[in-house]
Amino acid sequence: MKKITFFATIILFFSPFQAQAYNIGPADVHLDASVGEGYDSNVTYLKDNPISDFHTDFGLGLTAELEGKKRDLKLGVRYLREQYFNRNNLSGNTYNFDLDFLQEITRFSRINIKERYLNSEDPDSFADQFGGMQNMRSKYQKNDFDIAYTKDFGPHFSMTANYFNQLYLPSRSDQESSDLNLVGIEGDIYVSPKTMLLGLVQYAQRDFEHGDTIRTNRFAAGFKQYLYYQMYLDCRFGMDFTGISHGDDSNGQFISASLVNDIDERTKFLLTYLDEDSSTYYRQSIFESQRVSLELRHQIFRRLDGTLALFYGKGKYVSTGVDEKFQGASINLTYGVSTNTSLDLMYSFSDSNSSDDSDSYLKNSCSIGLRYHY
């Protein structure tokens, strides 16, 4: 009864306020705060003796956007405190930082810089859960940096050179930190207003602090075809040549296909398929995998939005012969209580099956919360 009274008080207190953006110079700044209650059936991602518990979440966020004639800057910062009721030692903080900067250098060239930092104890997505997480929930830091330079050589041809770095720093002493460096070049030929042909060459190297080095050479070609005004198919086909400093090499096919459709202002969906040989940031082995995912966003009513996410993947670690299968599903509903207050409902399901039992688990989680936008 106390929790119900608490949520009702929060709604009554915040509902009269109006959402607004604060202008700091030329930038639009938005603030938000959130509070919620949740339940997790398997906090520690274990098959045997899973720990279940309720938790209270407190969050703070800031987003800023700066738009100019030749540049666009987006910035996001978020903090989340997860406090468990019965297992206080499992409580923790999550910090997230996102940056997206686009600069037009000339009429025919531009540069795009993206940065994402995450400090957390939980995987970032279903894709992060796929492949096993080395047993047990634990603190880690992950930083992704991506820079791409695009040059147009006339109206029908452009090239993009990019560099990507991923740094993974686990807190557990039995895990290795890893550093991924990737360079690539892509060429695009516009055959018609609806059709584009492309070619791609990439080299990636992941170094583990006290262990192996995994190298991947990727060669691919493909196309991007608009089927309707806001619907297109992006397909890439090629080969991955992957080697590890101590172990067997792997040469396999690379297939990437995405169907994107912004049906209207109320409905958007993204369907993707990926078949590749790659490395993971937490395990020293080549990972041969196939995965498919679907994300659907729909405005159900004027005040009610919904998001459905589905994921399925299967793969094999070459060095150990461990087979992995993973399936996940989540649904999020957001109801606009007032101009600046929203009610969020979430349910998520994860099922990891591995020939190594220590990587297998079943997990259900749900939450309800309020978010206040300033």
N, C-alpha and C positions, 0 to 999 in steps of 0.2 A: 504493500500500500504506500509505503514511503517513496518507492521509486516512481509510482504513478503520479503521486503528488508533486514530486520533483520535476518530472517532465512537463506536467501541466503548468507549473509555475514558470518554467523556462519559456514555453510557448506564449503565455500571456505577457511575459515581460518583454520579449523581443518582437512580437508581432506588430506593434504600432510603428516601429522604425521603418524607414524606407531604404532600399538598397541604393547605393551610390558608388561612384568611382571618385577617388581622390586624385586630383591633378597635382603632381609634383613636377614642376617645369612642364615639358611637353609630354610627359608620361602619364598614362592612366593606371592607377593603382587600386587593386581590390583586396580587401581583407575578408577572411572568414574564420569562424570558430565552430567546432563541432563537439558533441557529446553523445555517447551511445552505450548500449549494453549488448553483449554478445555471448555466444556459447560456442565452444570448440570441442569436438569429440576426441581429438587426437592432437594435443598441443605440440608434442615432441616428434611427430611423424614416425612412430614406431609400430611394428606389426604386433609384437608381444607386449602385454601390459601397457596399453596406451593410457595416457593421462588426459582426462577430460576436465573442463573447468569453465566457469562463467568469468567474464571480464568486463571491465568498464573502460571505455576509450575516451580520451580527451585529445582534440586536435586543433592546431592553429595553422593557417595558411595565408600566403601572400602571393598575388600575381601582379605583374606589371607589364605593360605593353607600350612600346614607343614606335610609332609609325611615321616615316618620313617619305619624301619623294623618291629617294634612292636606297632607303634602308628600312629594315623592320627588325625590332628586338622584342623578344618575349622572354620573360623571366618568371620562374615559379619556385617558391620555397614552402616546404611543409614539414610540420612536426607532429608526431602522434605518440601519445603515451598509452600503453596497454597495461592495465592493472588487473591481475588475476585475483580472484576471491580467495581460493584455498591454497594456491601455490604461488606465494609472493615471490619466490626465487625465479619464477618464469616471467615475471613482469619485465617490461623493457620499453625502450624508446626507439622510434624510427625517424630518421632524418632524410629528407629528400630535396635535391636541388636540380632544377632544369633550366637550361638556357638554349635559346634558338635565335641565331643572328644571321640575317640575310643582307648582304651589301651588294648593290649594283656598282661595279667598278667603271664600266663603260656601257654603251648601248648593246654591246655584244658579249660582255663577260660579267660574271657575278661570282660571289663567294658565299658559301653557307657554312656556318660553324655551329655545332651542337655539342652540348656538354650535359651529362647526367651523372649525378653523384647519389649513391644510396648507402645508408648505414642502417642495417636492420638485422633481425634474427629470423625472418620468414622469407621464403622465396618471393621473387618479384611478380611472377606470373605462372601460368600453367607450363609455359615453355621452359621456365627455370626448374620446375618440379620434374619435368621429363628427363629421365636418364639417371635418377638417383641423386641424393644430396649428401651422400657420405654419412648416413646414420645420425639421427638426433639433430634437433634444432640448436643453432648456435649463432653467435654474433659474427657479422662479416661486414666488410666495406667493399663496394664495387663502384668504379668510376669509368664511364664511357665517354670518349672524346672523338668527334668526327668532324673533319673539315673537307669540303668539296669545292673545287674550282671548275666552273663551266665556261666554255668558250664557244660562241656560235661562229661557224665559218660559212656564212651565207644563210639563206632561208631554209635550206634542206639538210644541213649537216651540222652537228655539234659534238663536242667531246667533253667528258668530265673526268678529272683526275681527283682521286680522294685518298685520304689517309685516315685510318681508324685505330684507336688504341683503347684497350680494356685492361684495367688493373683490378685484380681481385686480391683482397687481404683478409683471410680468415683469422678468427681469434683463437681457434683451437690449435694446440701445439702439434696435433697429429695430422693436420692438413697443411698442404703446400700453397703458398701464394703463387699467383701466375700473372704473366704479363703478355698480352696479345698485341702484335703490331701487324697491320694489314695495309697494303697499298694496292690500288687498282685503277684501271683506265677503262672507260666505257665510251663507245662511239655510237651515235644515233643518226639514222638516215630517215628523213621524212619523205616517204613515198607518195603520200597523199594527205589531205587534212585529217583522215581517219586512221591512217596506217603508218607505223614507224617500225623500221628494222634496227636491231642493235647488236653490238658485239661487246664482249666483256673479257678482260684478263685481270686476274687477281693473284697476289701472293700474300700468304698469311703465315706468321710464325708465333707460336705460343711457347714461352719459356717458363718452366716451373723453377722456383727458387733453388731447390736442392735436388732437382730431378731431371726429367727428360725435356727435350725440345721437340715439338710437333710442327711440321711444315706442310703447307697445302698450296699447291698450284692449281688454279681454276681457270678453265677456258670454256666460254659459253657464247651462244648466239641465240637470238630470239626475236620477238616482235611485241608490239603493243597495238591492239586493234580496238577502236571504238565501235561498239555494237549499236549503241544509241547515244543520245546527246550526253548523258551523264553516266553511261555504263561502258566499261572497257575491260579487256582481257590482256594481261601482261604475262607472257610465257618466255622462259629461258631454258635452254637445253645445252648440256656440255659434259665435261669430265672433271673429276677431282683426282689429283695425284697427291696422295698424302703419305708422309713418312714420319717415323719417330726415331729418335736417336738410339733407343735400345728396344727393339721389337720389330714386328712385321709391318711392312708397308701395306697400303691399301689404295687400289685404283678403282674408282667407282663412278657411276653416272651422277650427274647433277641435273636436277629438274626443279624448276621453280615456276609456279603458276598462281596467279591471283585474279580473281574476278571482283571488281569494285563497282558498286552501283549506288549512287545517290538518287534513289527513286524520286523523292520529293523532299520538301523541307521537313517532313515528319519522319521519313524512313530512310535509313542507310544500312548497307550491309557489305561485309568483306569476307570472301571465301578464299583461303590460301592452301596450297599444297607444296611441300618441300621435301626433296630427296637429296641427301648430301652426305659426304664423308667430312667430318670436322673434328675439332677438339672441344672439350668442355673446360670451363675455367676451374673446376674443382677436382678433376680426375685425370691422371696421366695415362691416357689411352686414346686411340683413334675411335671415334664413335660413328658407326654407320647407321643412319636413321632415316625414317620416313615419318612425316607428320601432316595432319590436316587440321585446320581450324576454321571456325565460323564466328563472326561477330555481327550481331543484328541490333540496331538501335531504332526505336520507334516511339513516337509521341502518341500514346494510347488515347489520352484525352487532353484537353487544354492544359490541365495542371499535372498530368501524370505521364512520366516518361519511363520507358523500360529498356534494359539492355540485356541481351542473352549472349553468352559466350560458351562455345563448345570446343573441345580439343581432344584429339586422339593421336598417339604416337607410339611407334615401336622401333627398336634399334638393338644394336649389339656392340659391345666393347671388344675390339679386335684383340687386344693384349690379353685380356682375362677370359674371353668367351662368354661373358655375362650377358644374358638377354634381358631387355627391358621393355615393358609395355606400360603405357600410362593413358588414362582417360580422365577428363575433368569437365565440369559444367558449372556455370554460375548464372544467376539471375539477379539483377539489381532493379529496384523500383524507386523512383523519386517523385514525391508528391509536393507540389508547391502550396504550403500552408498559407503563406502570405507573400508579399512582394519580396521580402528578404529572408524568409524562413522556409526551409524544405525538410521533409521527413524522408529518410532513406531506409529502405529495407534491402537486405542482402542475404542470399543463400548460396553456398559453394560446396561442391562435392569433388573429391579427388580420390582416385584409385590407382595406386602404383603396384604393379606386379613385376617381380624380378626373379631370375633364377638364383640370385643371391638374396636370401630371405631378409637380410638386414636392410635391403633397399625397398622392401614391400611395406605398404601401409594402406589403411583406409581412413578417410578423413571427411567429416561433415562439419560445416560451420555456418552460423547465421548471426545476424545482428540487426538492430534497429537503432536509429539515431536521428538527431536533429542537427541541421547545419544552418548557420546564420551568416548571411552575406552583408558586408558593409560597403 
